[in-house]
Amino acid sequence: MAVPKKRTSKSKSRSRRAKWKEKATHASTKAISLGKSILNGQNKSFIYATRIEQDTSV
């Protein structure tokens, strides 16, 4: 079974975790911003269906 030779330092672990959290925060901020722009009708970044067509003929 493969095992690491040396233990990862606390500073390296914390640095990696901080970077991961920074990326997650950035992604969530962009998602919230996009959601707000869609609700306000000011979105220009992507196209989506505003009304769903229902087929009544069965």
PDB file of N, CA, C, O and CB in Angstrom:
ATOM      1  N   MET A   1       0.836  -1.176   0.000  1.00  0.00           N
ATOM      2  CA  MET A   1       0.000   0.000   0.000  1.00  0.00           C
ATOM      3  C   MET A   1       0.889   1.251   0.000  1.00  0.00           C
ATOM      4  O   MET A   1       1.857   1.339   0.756  1.00  0.00           O
ATOM      5  CB  MET A   1      -0.956  -0.008   1.219  1.00  0.00           C
ATOM      6  N   ALA A   2       0.545   2.209  -0.856  1.00  0.00           N
ATOM      7  CA  ALA A   2       1.343   3.427  -0.979  1.00  0.00           C
ATOM      8  C   ALA A   2       0.992   4.409   0.134  1.00  0.00           C
ATOM      9  O   ALA A   2      -0.178   4.678   0.407  1.00  0.00           O
ATOM     10  CB  ALA A   2       1.126   4.081  -2.356  1.00  0.00           C
ATOM     11  N   VAL A   3       2.028   4.930   0.761  1.00  0.00           N
ATOM     12  CA  VAL A   3       1.840   5.941   1.802  1.00  0.00           C
ATOM     13  C   VAL A   3       2.789   7.105   1.530  1.00  0.00           C
ATOM     14  O   VAL A   3       3.862   6.895   0.964  1.00  0.00           O
ATOM     15  CB  VAL A   3       2.086   5.340   3.226  1.00  0.00           C
ATOM     16  N   PRO A   4       2.422   8.324   1.918  1.00  0.00           N
ATOM     17  CA  PRO A   4       3.333   9.448   1.717  1.00  0.00           C
ATOM     18  C   PRO A   4       4.564   9.306   2.614  1.00  0.00           C
ATOM     19  O   PRO A   4       4.483   8.781   3.725  1.00  0.00           O
ATOM     20  CB  PRO A   4       2.614  10.782   2.000  1.00  0.00           C
ATOM     21  N   LYS A   5       5.689   9.778   2.117  1.00  0.00           N
ATOM     22  CA  LYS A   5       6.934   9.653   2.876  1.00  0.00           C
ATOM     23  C   LYS A   5       6.988  10.635   4.032  1.00  0.00           C
ATOM     24  O   LYS A   5       7.472  10.304   5.114  1.00  0.00           O
ATOM     25  CB  LYS A   5       8.131   9.866   1.967  1.00  0.00           C
ATOM     26  N   LYS A   6       6.491  11.846   3.802  1.00  0.00           N
ATOM     27  CA  LYS A   6       6.557  12.857   4.852  1.00  0.00           C
ATOM     28  C   LYS A   6       5.192  13.499   5.041  1.00  0.00           C
ATOM     29  O   LYS A   6       4.354  13.509   4.139  1.00  0.00           O
ATOM     30  CB  LYS A   6       7.614  13.927   4.518  1.00  0.00           C
ATOM     31  N   ARG A   7       4.999  14.024   6.213  1.00  0.00           N
ATOM     32  CA  ARG A   7       3.739  14.681   6.538  1.00  0.00           C
ATOM     33  C   ARG A   7       3.698  16.075   5.909  1.00  0.00           C
ATOM     34  O   ARG A   7       4.701  16.789   5.897  1.00  0.00           O
ATOM     35  CB  ARG A   7       3.550  14.769   8.071  1.00  0.00           C
ATOM     36  N   THR A   8       2.533  16.452   5.392  1.00  0.00           N
ATOM     37  CA  THR A   8       2.358  17.786   4.817  1.00  0.00           C
ATOM     38  C   THR A   8       2.296  18.814   5.947  1.00  0.00           C
ATOM     39  O   THR A   8       1.597  18.615   6.940  1.00  0.00           O
ATOM     40  CB  THR A   8       1.069  17.853   3.938  1.00  0.00           C
ATOM     41  N   SER A   9       3.021  19.893   5.789  1.00  0.00           N
ATOM     42  CA  SER A   9       3.077  20.913   6.841  1.00  0.00           C
ATOM     43  C   SER A   9       1.723  21.600   7.001  1.00  0.00           C
ATOM     44  O   SER A   9       0.913  21.648   6.076  1.00  0.00           O
ATOM     45  CB  SER A   9       4.167  21.955   6.527  1.00  0.00           C
ATOM     46  N   LYS A  10       1.507  22.128   8.198  1.00  0.00           N
ATOM     47  CA  LYS A  10       0.255  22.839   8.486  1.00  0.00           C
ATOM     48  C   LYS A  10       0.086  24.048   7.574  1.00  0.00           C
ATOM     49  O   LYS A  10      -1.013  24.323   7.094  1.00  0.00           O
ATOM     50  CB  LYS A  10       0.215  23.282   9.955  1.00  0.00           C
ATOM     51  N   SER A  11       1.185  24.771   7.337  1.00  0.00           N
ATOM     52  CA  SER A  11       1.078  25.984   6.519  1.00  0.00           C
ATOM     53  C   SER A  11       0.680  25.647   5.090  1.00  0.00           C
ATOM     54  O   SER A  11      -0.107  26.371   4.481  1.00  0.00           O
ATOM     55  CB  SER A  11       2.403  26.755   6.525  1.00  0.00           C
ATOM     56  N   LYS A  12       1.209  24.567   4.552  1.00  0.00           N
ATOM     57  CA  LYS A  12       0.860  24.168   3.185  1.00  0.00           C
ATOM     58  C   LYS A  12      -0.604  23.731   3.124  1.00  0.00           C
ATOM     59  O   LYS A  12      -1.321  24.075   2.184  1.00  0.00           O
ATOM     60  CB  LYS A  12       1.787  23.025   2.692  1.00  0.00           C
ATOM     61  N   SER A  13      -1.041  22.974   4.128  1.00  0.00           N
ATOM     62  CA  SER A  13      -2.437  22.533   4.170  1.00  0.00           C
ATOM     63  C   SER A  13      -3.385  23.721   4.282  1.00  0.00           C
ATOM     64  O   SER A  13      -4.402  23.784   3.592  1.00  0.00           O
ATOM     65  CB  SER A  13      -2.659  21.572   5.344  1.00  0.00           C
ATOM     66  N   ARG A  14      -3.043  24.656   5.152  1.00  0.00           N
ATOM     67  CA  ARG A  14      -3.890  25.839   5.343  1.00  0.00           C
ATOM     68  C   ARG A  14      -3.907  26.716   4.104  1.00  0.00           C
ATOM     69  O   ARG A  14      -4.936  27.293   3.751  1.00  0.00           O
ATOM     70  CB  ARG A  14      -3.410  26.652   6.544  1.00  0.00           C
ATOM     71  N   SER A  15      -2.762  26.811   3.450  1.00  0.00           N
ATOM     72  CA  SER A  15      -2.681  27.602   2.225  1.00  0.00           C
ATOM     73  C   SER A  15      -3.574  27.013   1.142  1.00  0.00           C
ATOM     74  O   SER A  15      -4.295  27.742   0.461  1.00  0.00           O
ATOM     75  CB  SER A  15      -1.231  27.681   1.731  1.00  0.00           C
ATOM     76  N   ARG A  16      -3.528  25.701   0.983  1.00  0.00           N
ATOM     77  CA  ARG A  16      -4.372  25.033  -0.015  1.00  0.00           C
ATOM     78  C   ARG A  16      -5.847  25.197   0.318  1.00  0.00           C
ATOM     79  O   ARG A  16      -6.661  25.464  -0.566  1.00  0.00           O
ATOM     80  CB  ARG A  16      -4.020  23.543  -0.106  1.00  0.00           C
ATOM     81  N   ARG A  17      -6.189  25.039   1.584  1.00  0.00           N
ATOM     82  CA  ARG A  17      -7.581  25.190   2.007  1.00  0.00           C
ATOM     83  C   ARG A  17      -8.067  26.618   1.779  1.00  0.00           C
ATOM     84  O   ARG A  17      -9.199  26.827   1.343  1.00  0.00           O
ATOM     85  CB  ARG A  17      -7.737  24.809   3.487  1.00  0.00           C
ATOM     86  N   ALA A  18      -7.218  27.595   2.071  1.00  0.00           N
ATOM     87  CA  ALA A  18      -7.589  29.000   1.878  1.00  0.00           C
ATOM     88  C   ALA A  18      -7.830  29.289   0.402  1.00  0.00           C
ATOM     89  O   ALA A  18      -8.775  29.998   0.055  1.00  0.00           O
ATOM     90  CB  ALA A  18      -6.493  29.934   2.431  1.00  0.00           C
ATOM     91  N   LYS A  19      -6.986  28.747  -0.468  1.00  0.00           N
ATOM     92  CA  LYS A  19      -7.151  28.958  -1.909  1.00  0.00           C
ATOM     93  C   LYS A  19      -8.448  28.309  -2.386  1.00  0.00           C
ATOM     94  O   LYS A  19      -9.167  28.887  -3.202  1.00  0.00           O
ATOM     95  CB  LYS A  19      -5.939  28.384  -2.691  1.00  0.00           C
ATOM     96  N   TRP A  20      -8.752  27.114  -1.883  1.00  0.00           N
ATOM     97  CA  TRP A  20      -9.974  26.416  -2.261  1.00  0.00           C
ATOM     98  C   TRP A  20     -11.198  27.230  -1.833  1.00  0.00           C
ATOM     99  O   TRP A  20     -12.158  27.366  -2.592  1.00  0.00           O
ATOM    100  CB  TRP A  20     -10.011  25.005  -1.630  1.00  0.00           C
ATOM    101  N   LYS A  21     -11.156  27.768  -0.615  1.00  0.00           N
ATOM    102  CA  LYS A  21     -12.275  28.582  -0.128  1.00  0.00           C
ATOM    103  C   LYS A  21     -12.406  29.876  -0.923  1.00  0.00           C
ATOM    104  O   LYS A  21     -13.516  30.345  -1.173  1.00  0.00           O
ATOM    105  CB  LYS A  21     -12.095  28.900   1.359  1.00  0.00           C
ATOM    106  N   GLU A  22     -11.274  30.450  -1.317  1.00  0.00           N
ATOM    107  CA  GLU A  22     -11.291  31.674  -2.121  1.00  0.00           C
ATOM    108  C   GLU A  22     -11.976  31.424  -3.461  1.00  0.00           C
ATOM    109  O   GLU A  22     -12.777  32.239  -3.919  1.00  0.00           O
ATOM    110  CB  GLU A  22      -9.856  32.198  -2.345  1.00  0.00           C
ATOM    111  N   LYS A  23     -11.656  30.291  -4.086  1.00  0.00           N
ATOM    112  CA  LYS A  23     -12.284  29.945  -5.368  1.00  0.00           C
ATOM    113  C   LYS A  23     -13.783  29.726  -5.194  1.00  0.00           C
ATOM    114  O   LYS A  23     -14.581  30.168  -6.020  1.00  0.00           O
ATOM    115  CB  LYS A  23     -11.631  28.683  -5.969  1.00  0.00           C
ATOM    116  N   ALA A  24     -14.162  29.040  -4.114  1.00  0.00           N
ATOM    117  CA  ALA A  24     -15.577  28.780  -3.849  1.00  0.00           C
ATOM    118  C   ALA A  24     -16.336  30.080  -3.599  1.00  0.00           C
ATOM    119  O   ALA A  24     -17.460  30.244  -4.073  1.00  0.00           O
ATOM    120  CB  ALA A  24     -15.732  27.840  -2.647  1.00  0.00           C
ATOM    121  N   THR A  25     -15.733  30.993  -2.867  1.00  0.00           N
ATOM    122  CA  THR A  25     -16.363  32.287  -2.590  1.00  0.00           C
ATOM    123  C   THR A  25     -16.561  33.076  -3.873  1.00  0.00           C
ATOM    124  O   THR A  25     -17.609  33.689  -4.079  1.00  0.00           O
ATOM    125  CB  THR A  25     -15.520  33.099  -1.600  1.00  0.00           C
ATOM    126  N   HIS A  26     -15.556  33.059  -4.729  1.00  0.00           N
ATOM    127  CA  HIS A  26     -15.642  33.775  -6.003  1.00  0.00           C
ATOM    128  C   HIS A  26     -16.764  33.195  -6.871  1.00  0.00           C
ATOM    129  O   HIS A  26     -17.547  33.943  -7.457  1.00  0.00           O
ATOM    130  CB  HIS A  26     -14.292  33.706  -6.756  1.00  0.00           C
ATOM    131  N   ALA A  27     -16.841  31.863  -6.951  1.00  0.00           N
ATOM    132  CA  ALA A  27     -17.879  31.216  -7.757  1.00  0.00           C
ATOM    133  C   ALA A  27     -19.270  31.515  -7.210  1.00  0.00           C
ATOM    134  O   ALA A  27     -20.199  31.770  -7.977  1.00  0.00           O
ATOM    135  CB  ALA A  27     -17.651  29.702  -7.805  1.00  0.00           C
ATOM    136  N   SER A  28     -19.417  31.484  -5.885  1.00  0.00           N
ATOM    137  CA  SER A  28     -20.731  31.756  -5.301  1.00  0.00           C
ATOM    138  C   SER A  28     -21.138  33.215  -5.500  1.00  0.00           C
ATOM    139  O   SER A  28     -22.315  33.504  -5.713  1.00  0.00           O
ATOM    140  CB  SER A  28     -20.730  31.414  -3.809  1.00  0.00           C
ATOM    141  N   THR A  29     -20.186  34.124  -5.433  1.00  0.00           N
ATOM    142  CA  THR A  29     -20.478  35.543  -5.662  1.00  0.00           C
ATOM    143  C   THR A  29     -20.968  35.772  -7.083  1.00  0.00           C
ATOM    144  O   THR A  29     -21.923  36.516  -7.309  1.00  0.00           O
ATOM    145  CB  THR A  29     -19.234  36.402  -5.390  1.00  0.00           C
ATOM    146  N   LYS A  30     -20.305  35.123  -8.046  1.00  0.00           N
ATOM    147  CA  LYS A  30     -20.725  35.253  -9.441  1.00  0.00           C
ATOM    148  C   LYS A  30     -22.115  34.661  -9.651  1.00  0.00           C
ATOM    149  O   LYS A  30     -22.924  35.220 -10.392  1.00  0.00           O
ATOM    150  CB  LYS A  30     -19.714  34.569 -10.371  1.00  0.00           C
ATOM    151  N   ALA A  31     -22.398  33.525  -8.999  1.00  0.00           N
ATOM    152  CA  ALA A  31     -23.702  32.888  -9.142  1.00  0.00           C
ATOM    153  C   ALA A  31     -24.809  33.768  -8.568  1.00  0.00           C
ATOM    154  O   ALA A  31     -25.871  33.909  -9.175  1.00  0.00           O
ATOM    155  CB  ALA A  31     -23.704  31.522  -8.452  1.00  0.00           C
ATOM    156  N   ILE A  32     -24.564  34.353  -7.413  1.00  0.00           N
ATOM    157  CA  ILE A  32     -25.547  35.254  -6.798  1.00  0.00           C
ATOM    158  C   ILE A  32     -25.781  36.465  -7.693  1.00  0.00           C
ATOM    159  O   ILE A  32     -26.922  36.883  -7.891  1.00  0.00           O
ATOM    160  CB  ILE A  32     -25.076  35.709  -5.395  1.00  0.00           C
ATOM    161  N   SER A  33     -24.714  37.023  -8.230  1.00  0.00           N
ATOM    162  CA  SER A  33     -24.823  38.190  -9.099  1.00  0.00           C
ATOM    163  C   SER A  33     -25.636  37.867 -10.346  1.00  0.00           C
ATOM    164  O   SER A  33     -26.480  38.658 -10.767  1.00  0.00           O
ATOM    165  CB  SER A  33     -23.433  38.696  -9.493  1.00  0.00           C
ATOM    166  N   LEU A  34     -25.380  36.703 -10.932  1.00  0.00           N
ATOM    167  CA  LEU A  34     -26.114  36.288 -12.121  1.00  0.00           C
ATOM    168  C   LEU A  34     -27.591  36.076 -11.800  1.00  0.00           C
ATOM    169  O   LEU A  34     -28.461  36.466 -12.579  1.00  0.00           O
ATOM    170  CB  LEU A  34     -25.508  35.006 -12.703  1.00  0.00           C
ATOM    171  N   GLY A  35     -27.873  35.457 -10.655  1.00  0.00           N
ATOM    172  CA  GLY A  35     -29.255  35.258 -10.236  1.00  0.00           C
ATOM    173  C   GLY A  35     -29.994  36.571 -10.054  1.00  0.00           C
ATOM    174  O   GLY A  35     -31.153  36.699 -10.447  1.00  0.00           O
ATOM    175  N   LYS A  36     -29.318  37.548  -9.456  1.00  0.00           N
ATOM    176  CA  LYS A  36     -29.935  38.863  -9.267  1.00  0.00           C
ATOM    177  C   LYS A  36     -30.231  39.530 -10.604  1.00  0.00           C
ATOM    178  O   LYS A  36     -31.289  40.135 -10.781  1.00  0.00           O
ATOM    179  CB  LYS A  36     -29.027  39.762  -8.424  1.00  0.00           C
ATOM    180  N   SER A  37     -29.297  39.420 -11.545  1.00  0.00           N
ATOM    181  CA  SER A  37     -29.511  40.063 -12.840  1.00  0.00           C
ATOM    182  C   SER A  37     -30.654  39.397 -13.604  1.00  0.00           C
ATOM    183  O   SER A  37     -31.386  40.070 -14.331  1.00  0.00           O
ATOM    184  CB  SER A  37     -28.224  40.020 -13.673  1.00  0.00           C
ATOM    185  N   ILE A  38     -30.815  38.081 -13.447  1.00  0.00           N
ATOM    186  CA  ILE A  38     -31.934  37.385 -14.095  1.00  0.00           C
ATOM    187  C   ILE A  38     -33.257  37.861 -13.501  1.00  0.00           C
ATOM    188  O   ILE A  38     -34.209  38.133 -14.232  1.00  0.00           O
ATOM    189  CB  ILE A  38     -31.792  35.844 -13.938  1.00  0.00           C
ATOM    190  N   LEU A  39     -33.313  37.960 -12.180  1.00  0.00           N
ATOM    191  CA  LEU A  39     -34.549  38.404 -11.525  1.00  0.00           C
ATOM    192  C   LEU A  39     -34.906  39.839 -11.894  1.00  0.00           C
ATOM    193  O   LEU A  39     -36.084  40.184 -11.984  1.00  0.00           O
ATOM    194  CB  LEU A  39     -34.414  38.282 -10.014  1.00  0.00           C
ATOM    195  N   ASN A  40     -33.901  40.667 -12.107  1.00  0.00           N
ATOM    196  CA  ASN A  40     -34.146  42.062 -12.478  1.00  0.00           C
ATOM    197  C   ASN A  40     -34.368  42.241 -13.966  1.00  0.00           C
ATOM    198  O   ASN A  40     -34.752  43.325 -14.407  1.00  0.00           O
ATOM    199  CB  ASN A  40     -32.994  42.923 -12.038  1.00  0.00           C
ATOM    200  N   GLY A  41     -34.131  41.197 -14.750  1.00  0.00           N
ATOM    201  CA  GLY A  41     -34.303  41.289 -16.194  1.00  0.00           C
ATOM    202  C   GLY A  41     -33.162  41.991 -16.895  1.00  0.00           C
ATOM    203  O   GLY A  41     -33.339  42.502 -18.001  1.00  0.00           O
ATOM    204  N   GLN A  42     -32.002  42.027 -16.279  1.00  0.00           N
ATOM    205  CA  GLN A  42     -30.856  42.721 -16.861  1.00  0.00           C
ATOM    206  C   GLN A  42     -29.766  41.759 -17.317  1.00  0.00           C
ATOM    207  O   GLN A  42     -28.625  42.170 -17.531  1.00  0.00           O
ATOM    208  CB  GLN A  42     -30.283  43.700 -15.861  1.00  0.00           C
ATOM    209  N   ASN A  43     -30.108  40.489 -17.466  1.00  0.00           N
ATOM    210  CA  ASN A  43     -29.071  39.523 -17.829  1.00  0.00           C
ATOM    211  C   ASN A  43     -28.720  39.623 -19.308  1.00  0.00           C
ATOM    212  O   ASN A  43     -29.597  39.789 -20.155  1.00  0.00           O
ATOM    213  CB  ASN A  43     -29.526  38.102 -17.494  1.00  0.00           C
ATOM    214  N   LYS A  44     -27.439  39.520 -19.607  1.00  0.00           N
ATOM    215  CA  LYS A  44     -26.961  39.540 -20.979  1.00  0.00           C
ATOM    216  C   LYS A  44     -25.945  38.429 -21.207  1.00  0.00           C
ATOM    217  O   LYS A  44     -25.356  38.336 -22.284  1.00  0.00           O
ATOM    218  CB  LYS A  44     -26.349  40.901 -21.315  1.00  0.00           C
ATOM    219  N   SER A  45     -25.738  37.595 -20.207  1.00  0.00           N
ATOM    220  CA  SER A  45     -24.661  36.619 -20.298  1.00  0.00           C
ATOM    221  C   SER A  45     -25.092  35.291 -20.907  1.00  0.00           C
ATOM    222  O   SER A  45     -24.260  34.584 -21.475  1.00  0.00           O
ATOM    223  CB  SER A  45     -24.093  36.378 -18.941  1.00  0.00           C
ATOM    224  N   PHE A  46     -26.369  34.936 -20.805  1.00  0.00           N
ATOM    225  CA  PHE A  46     -26.809  33.700 -21.431  1.00  0.00           C
ATOM    226  C   PHE A  46     -28.298  33.773 -21.749  1.00  0.00           C
ATOM    227  O   PHE A  46     -29.013  34.650 -21.264  1.00  0.00           O
ATOM    228  CB  PHE A  46     -26.510  32.497 -20.522  1.00  0.00           C
ATOM    229  N   ILE A  47     -28.745  32.832 -22.576  1.00  0.00           N
ATOM    230  CA  ILE A  47     -30.136  32.807 -23.032  1.00  0.00           C
ATOM    231  C   ILE A  47     -30.853  31.665 -22.322  1.00  0.00           C
ATOM    232  O   ILE A  47     -30.305  30.572 -22.185  1.00  0.00           O
ATOM    233  CB  ILE A  47     -30.225  32.643 -24.591  1.00  0.00           C
ATOM    234  N   TYR A  48     -32.055  31.914 -21.879  1.00  0.00           N
ATOM    235  CA  TYR A  48     -32.843  30.876 -21.236  1.00  0.00           C
ATOM    236  C   TYR A  48     -34.307  31.056 -21.620  1.00  0.00           C
ATOM    237  O   TYR A  48     -34.719  32.137 -22.041  1.00  0.00           O
ATOM    238  CB  TYR A  48     -32.663  30.913 -19.694  1.00  0.00           C
ATOM    239  N   ALA A  49     -35.085  29.995 -21.471  1.00  0.00           N
ATOM    240  CA  ALA A  49     -36.501  30.031 -21.826  1.00  0.00           C
ATOM    241  C   ALA A  49     -37.276  30.733 -20.722  1.00  0.00           C
ATOM    242  O   ALA A  49     -37.151  30.384 -19.548  1.00  0.00           O
ATOM    243  CB  ALA A  49     -37.054  28.600 -22.061  1.00  0.00           C
ATOM    244  N   THR A  50     -38.073  31.719 -21.100  1.00  0.00           N
ATOM    245  CA  THR A  50     -38.868  32.435 -20.108  1.00  0.00           C
ATOM    246  C   THR A  50     -40.251  31.814 -19.940  1.00  0.00           C
ATOM    247  O   THR A  50     -40.872  31.954 -18.886  1.00  0.00           O
ATOM    248  CB  THR A  50     -39.001  33.898 -20.500  1.00  0.00           C
ATOM    249  N   ARG A  51     -40.732  31.132 -20.971  1.00  0.00           N
ATOM    250  CA  ARG A  51     -42.055  30.532 -20.911  1.00  0.00           C
ATOM    251  C   ARG A  51     -41.970  29.106 -21.436  1.00  0.00           C
ATOM    252  O   ARG A  51     -41.335  28.861 -22.461  1.00  0.00           O
ATOM    253  CB  ARG A  51     -43.085  31.364 -21.723  1.00  0.00           C
ATOM    254  N   ILE A  52     -42.595  28.175 -20.751  1.00  0.00           N
ATOM    255  CA  ILE A  52     -42.596  26.781 -21.176  1.00  0.00           C
ATOM    256  C   ILE A  52     -43.862  26.521 -21.980  1.00  0.00           C
ATOM    257  O   ILE A  52     -44.972  26.745 -21.497  1.00  0.00           O
ATOM    258  CB  ILE A  52     -42.501  25.815 -19.954  1.00  0.00           C
ATOM    259  N   GLU A  53     -43.691  26.051 -23.198  1.00  0.00           N
ATOM    260  CA  GLU A  53     -44.828  25.708 -24.056  1.00  0.00           C
ATOM    261  C   GLU A  53     -45.378  24.350 -23.625  1.00  0.00           C
ATOM    262  O   GLU A  53     -44.627  23.387 -23.469  1.00  0.00           O
ATOM    263  CB  GLU A  53     -44.411  25.687 -25.565  1.00  0.00           C
ATOM    264  N   GLN A  54     -46.691  24.284 -23.434  1.00  0.00           N
ATOM    265  CA  GLN A  54     -47.308  23.021 -23.050  1.00  0.00           C
ATOM    266  C   GLN A  54     -48.099  22.483 -24.226  1.00  0.00           C
ATOM    267  O   GLN A  54     -48.872  23.202 -24.859  1.00  0.00           O
ATOM    268  CB  GLN A  54     -48.216  23.194 -21.807  1.00  0.00           C
ATOM    269  N   ASP A  55     -47.895  21.210 -24.505  1.00  0.00           N
ATOM    270  CA  ASP A  55     -48.599  20.551 -25.596  1.00  0.00           C
ATOM    271  C   ASP A  55     -49.916  20.004 -25.053  1.00  0.00           C
ATOM    272  O   ASP A  55     -49.915  19.086 -24.233  1.00  0.00           O
ATOM    273  CB  ASP A  55     -47.730  19.412 -26.229  1.00  0.00           C
ATOM    274  N   THR A  56     -51.062  20.574 -25.515  1.00  0.00           N
ATOM    275  CA  THR A  56     -52.365  20.157 -25.006  1.00  0.00           C
ATOM    276  C   THR A  56     -52.984  19.056 -25.837  1.00  0.00           C
ATOM    277  O   THR A  56     -53.940  18.420 -25.392  1.00  0.00           O
ATOM    278  CB  THR A  56     -53.300  21.330 -24.954  1.00  0.00           C
ATOM    279  N   SER A  57     -52.467  18.808 -27.041  1.00  0.00           N
ATOM    280  CA  SER A  57     -53.042  17.752 -27.881  1.00  0.00           C
ATOM    281  C   SER A  57     -52.485  16.397 -27.463  1.00  0.00           C
ATOM    282  O   SER A  57     -51.279  16.155 -27.512  1.00  0.00           O
ATOM    283  CB  SER A  57     -52.751  18.017 -29.382  1.00  0.00           C
ATOM    284  N   VAL A  58     -53.402  15.520 -27.049  1.00  0.00           N
ATOM    285  CA  VAL A  58     -52.982  14.191 -26.596  1.00  0.00           C
ATOM    286  C   VAL A  58     -53.522  13.137 -27.512  1.00  0.00           C
ATOM    287  O   VAL A  58     -53.279  11.950 -27.299  1.00  0.00           O
ATOM    288  CB  VAL A  58     -53.439  13.924 -25.168  1.00  0.00           C
TER     289      VAL A  58
END
